[in-house]
Amino acid sequence: MKKSLLLIAIVTFCNISTGQNFSELSNYEFKTVESYKTEQAKVLSCANYLFNNPTNKDELNRLTSIQYIMKWMEGTPDYTFEIGSKAIELTKGNTDLLGLYFAAMSKVVLENEGDKLSSEDIYNQAEQILVDYCSKKENKVKPSKKIKKIIKSKKE
């Protein structure tokens, strides 16, 4: 009995400690150049949260994550993000897809920290992340025509 209570306590603690504190993220302000560096782990955690959960789960937390990522992207001195015509075509006016694309770009640069990635490299890897996410029906996201075309070509 004691072992099962201890196990329940440990599992509960792990779930609480690994959960995102989204209210903290929504109120966070990047005040210094250093603050962008210290928040990189949280940015990556937000991106992973977005890609590990369906779009209809905790919509407010998803929105908070995307806003936090976008604030970081706008001000980080370490990375420059190019939103070119290919990205616009990929997301085709769908703000949900565009937010996920921003999260994918952040994920790419942070997971490849130290690597010299071109804008093309970032785009290609971010596109792959977004296409993989959209290809899973359980994520309940409506892909753009371009993403549908890419998914279809991969199945052939």
N, C-alpha and C positions, 0 to 999 in steps of 0.2 A: 504494500500500500504506500509506504513512504517513497519507494522508488518511482511509482507512477505519479505521485504528487510532485516529486522533484523533476521528473521528465516533463510534466505539464508546465511547471514553472519555467523551466529552461526554454521550452518551445515558445511560450508566451513572450518571454523576455527577448528572444531572438527576433520574433516577429515585430515587436515594438521597436527594437533598436535598429533594425534594417529598414523600417518603413520611412518613407519620405515625410519630412515636415514641410508641407506645401504652404502653410500660412507663413512660415519663416521666409520661404522663397519669394512669395508675393510682395513682401515688405522690404526685401533686401535692396540696398542701393550700393552700386559700385562707386566708391568715393576716390579711390587711388588707383594708380597703375598696378600696384601690388595686389589689390583686391581682385583684379581679374585673374591673376595667377593662382591665388589661393582658392578661388572658387571653381577651378577647372574640374576637380573631382565631382563636385555637385552638378556641374553642367553635363558631364558624361553620365552621371547617375540619372539625370532627368531624361537624357536621350535614350538610355537603355530602358527606362521605365516606359517611355512612349512606344518603343518597338517591342516590348515584352508584354504589352497589354492591348486588348481590342479597343477600338475607338469609342465604343459605347460604355466603357468602364470608367467611372469617376471622371466625368467630363470636365469638372472644375479643376481637378488636379492636373489633367492633361493640358488645359488652357494655361494654368499657372506655370507648368513646366515649359511650354513653348514660349511664353512671354519672358521667362527667366533666361532661357537660351538666347532669345533674340536680343535682350538687353546686353548679355555678355558678348554676343557677336558684334554688336554695334560699337562697343568700346574697347575690346581687347586689342592691345598693341602688338600682340604676338602673332596674330593671324589676320589675313585679309581674305574676305569672302566675296567671290564674284557671282552675281546672279545674272547670268547671261541669257541669251535667247533660248538656248537649249533647256535651261532650267524652267523658263517660263512655258515653253512648249510641253515639257514633261508634266507640269502641274496644271496647265491650261486653265488659269483663273480660279482654281479650287483652293481656297485659303487653307483648308485642312491639309491638303497635299503639300502646299507650300510650307506650312509650319513643320510638317514631317521632313520635308527636304532640308530645311534649316537645321533640324535636329540631326539629320543624317550627316550633313556637312560637318557639324560640330563633332559628332562621333568620330568621323574619319580623321580629322586633324588631331584630336586628342588621343586616339588610339595609335596614331602614328607619330606621336610627338618625337621630335628629333630628326625625322625623315624630311627630306626636301620634296614636298609634293607640289606639282604644278596645279593650276586651276583645272586643267583637264583631268588629272589624276583624282582630284577631289570630286569633281563632277561624276566621273565614272563610278567611283566607289559609293558615293551617295546615291546615285541612280540605282545601283545594285541593291543597296539596303532598302530603298523605297519600293522597288519592284518586288523584292522578296516579301516584304511586309504586305503589300497589296495583293500578292498572289494567294495568300492564305485567307480563305473565306471567313474563318472564325474571327478575323480582325475587323470585319464589317466596315471596310472602307471601299468607297467607289473609286476605282482607278480611272485615270484619264484615258483618252483614246490611245495616246502614245504608250502608256504603261500597259494597256490591254494588248497592244500590238507586240510589245516586248515579251509579255507573258506567253502569248500565243506562239511566238517564234521559238521560245525555249522549250515548249512542249513538243514541237515538231522534230 
